[in-house]
């Protein structure tokens, strides 16, 4: 059992922190910008709610964070009353935010200057994966620090891997989002084409799902896509944030991502249709021009 803190109790962080307490048996202190949610978590899981990230981090062996973006992450780490001001020597800060590799390296250096350690550890699996405790976690950091943190991270994950030095976890998450963007657009076009051609969509999927066309998106999203239902996963607003990071990084590294840039524009079209909170499979709406109730 370790003394841990979790900063950020959104749709991902709330259940992740819960597994640290229930599955890991760790002593957990939580912080959330909205104090009522932290108090609710503490009452539900038997932990402690802190007034600031600094207070949450004090005396902890591991401090986790899962917040919105680079600026949010800086605010809860090096900002006034940030967690880094409360870290003890040797503590490990594990960031599950999907953020830039640049901010990961920046915070890695800031943690080292305080005699602490930093792991960037973005996750894949969405809200359902967090609630079931089966996330995929892609880490960047020092091997010895990773081995120290891995058993704790495994409380809410089915895969935890070290991708390289600090920043590598975020870069791996970018690869993940590039793959998803292309696959979802392809599936949206395929279902749209099948409908327009007068085919029986369930019959078509049954025929092709066992072959080279198969994907996680097909297995889990074809039916809801065809029905015009988009309340089952990662929101369009979040995907656009992630793809923005991807495209900025591609520009800096010289990587050419024409399909990713195009799909990012398509998600912009979905936002313009009011689909900010629809899940990423809603790309089909811009092809069909209507969302079913």
N, C-alpha and C positions, 0 to 999 in steps of 0.2 A: 504494500500500500504506500502510495506517495501523497504528498500534499500538492494539490494542483489548483489552478485557477482557469476559468474559461471566460473570455471577454467576447460578448456579442451573442445574444440569444435569439437570433432570427429563426427562420424555418429550418435552417441547417444546424445552427449552433445549439438550439434548445435541446433537441434529442441527442446530439453528440455529447454534450455535457452530461446528460442523463445517463448515458452508457458508461461514462467515466466513474460515476457513482455506483450504478446498479451492477454493471458487469465487471468493472474493475475493482470496485470496493475502495476507491480512493476518496480521500477527504477533499471535497470540492468547494471552492469559493467562486461565485459568479459575479460578473458585472454586466449590466446592460444600460444603454443610454436612457431607456424608459425604466425607471426603478421598479415599477409595479410588476413588470415581467420577471425581473430578477427575484423579487420577493415571492412571486408565484412559484418559480422554479425551486427556490430554497424550501418552501413549504412542501412541495411535492416530492422532492428528492432527499430532504434532510440535510441540505448543505447550508452555506452561508452566503448572504448577499452583501456585496461591498458597495461603498458609496462612490469609489473612483477606481479606475484601472490600477493605479499605484497601490491602493489599499488591497485590492484583490491579489496582486502579485507578491506582496510582502511575505517572505518566509517560504514561498512555494518552490518546489523542485522543478515543476513544469508549469508553464503558462501557455495556454492555448488562446488563439484569437480567430474569429471568423466574422469579419465586418464587410463593408460595402466595396471600398475601392482604395486606391493608394492614399488619398488624403485622409480617409477615415482611419486607415492603418497607422499613418504617422500620428494622428491625433491621440490614439489609444496607446501608443508606445513612447514616442519621444516628446509629445506635447505636454502642456501643463498637466500635472497629475497623471501622466502616462505611466504605463506599466514598467517601462525600463528604469524609472526612478525608484521603483520598489524592488527590483530584482536583487536577489542575493548572489554572491559570487558562485559561479558554477551552475547557476540555474539555466534551464533550456527554454527558450521561447519558440513555440511552434505555431506558425501562421497558416491557417487554412483558407484565408481570403484568396480569391482569384484576383491577382494584382500583377503589376509589371515585374519583370526580372530586375529592373533597375532599382525599384524600391526594396526588393529583397536583398540585393547586395548592399544597399545603403544601410538597411537595418542590421544586416549581418555585421558590418563594420562597427556600427554603433554599439551592438551587443558585445562584441569582442573588446571594445574600449572599456567596457564596464566589467570585464572578466567573466562574461556570460556567453551563451551560445545561441545561435539562431538557425532554425530550419524552416525553409519555405515549403509548405506542404498542401498545395491546392488539392481539391478532391473532385472526383467524378462519381455520379450515381444519383444526383439530385435529391430532392426532398424525401422521396421514397427510400432511397438508399440510406439516408441519414436516420430516418425513422426505424428502419429495420436493422441498422448497425452493420451494413454491408458495403460501405464506401470503398472506392479505390483511392489510395492516397499516394501522390507522386512527390517525392521529397528531394530537396537540395540541401546539402550540408556536409559536414565532416563525417567520415565513416564511423568513428568511435562515438560521436554524439548521436548519430542516427541509431546505432545499436542500443544505446542507452534509452532513447525515446521510443523505439519501435514497439516494445511490449505495451506501452501506455496507449499509443495511437491505435493499436490493434483492438482496443475496447470497442471501437465503432467501425472497424474496417474488415474487409475480407482480403484485401491486398494492400501491403505497404512496401514500397520499393524506393531505393536510393538511386536517383537519376544522375547524380554528379554533385559538384560543389554548389554553394548557395546560388540561387537563381535558376538552377536546372529544373526544379519542380515546376516553377511557373512556365518555363519554356516547354516542358512536356505537356502541361495543361493546354498550352496554345496549340500544340500538335493535335491534341484531342478535339479541340473545338473546330479546327480546320476540317478534320475528318467528318465530324458531325454535320457541319454546314453543307458539305457537298452531298452527303448521303441523304439528308432530309429533303434537299431540293430535288434530287433524283427520284426519290420515292413520291414526292408530291406530283411531279410531272408524270410519273408512271401511272398513278391512280387516276389523275385527270385524263390522261390519254385513254385509258381503259374505259372510263365512263363515256367519253366522247365517241369512242368507237363502238359503243353499244355492247360491250362485254360484261359478263357477270363478274364483278370485282372479286368477291370471295372465291369464286372458282379459279380465277387467274392467280390470286395469291397462293392458293393451295397448290397450284401447279408449279410455281416458281420458288416458293419459300425454302425448298430443300436443296436448291442448287446454288449457282454462283451469285445470284441476285440477293441471297439471304443477308439480312443484317439485323442488329438489335432494333433499329428503328422500325423495320418491317414487322418483326415479331411483336413489338409492343405498341406500335402506333398506327398501323395501316387501317385498322377497323375504326378507330376514333377519327382519324383523318377523313376517311370516306364518309363518315357520319357528320362531319363538321363540328366535332366536339374537341375543345382545346384547353381543358382544365386539368391536365394530367402530368405536368412536368415543368421543366425549366422555362421561365418566362422570356418573352421576346426582348424586353428591356435588358435583362441580364445578359442575354446572348449578344446583343449589340454592344454592351459594355465590353464583353470579352473579345469580340471580333475587332473592336477599336484598338484594344491592346495588341492583338495579333498583327493588325495592319501597320500600327506604329512600329512594332518590332521588325516586321518584314522590311519596312522602309529603311530602318537603321542598319539592317544586316545585308540588304541587297537581295533578299528573297523575293521571288515573283509569285504572287498569289492571285491571279486573275479571277478564278472561280470564287474564292473566298470574298474578294472585294465585291463581286457581283451579288453574291448571296447576302452580304451585308446590306447592299442597297435594297434588295428584295425585302429584307426585314424592316427596313425603313418604310417601305410601302405598307407593310402590315401595320406598323405603328400608326401611319396616317389613316388607316381604316379603323383605328380604335383598338388595335390588338396588342397594346403594350403588355398586358398581363396574360395574354394567351400563351400557351406553351409553344415551343419551337416548331412543332409539326404544323402550325397554322400557315406555313408558307403556301399551302394549297389554296388558301382563301384568295390570294392575289391572282391565281389562275382561274378560279371559278367566280370570283367577284361577289360572293355572298357567303355569309356564315349562317348555318342552320341554328335554330334555337334548341 
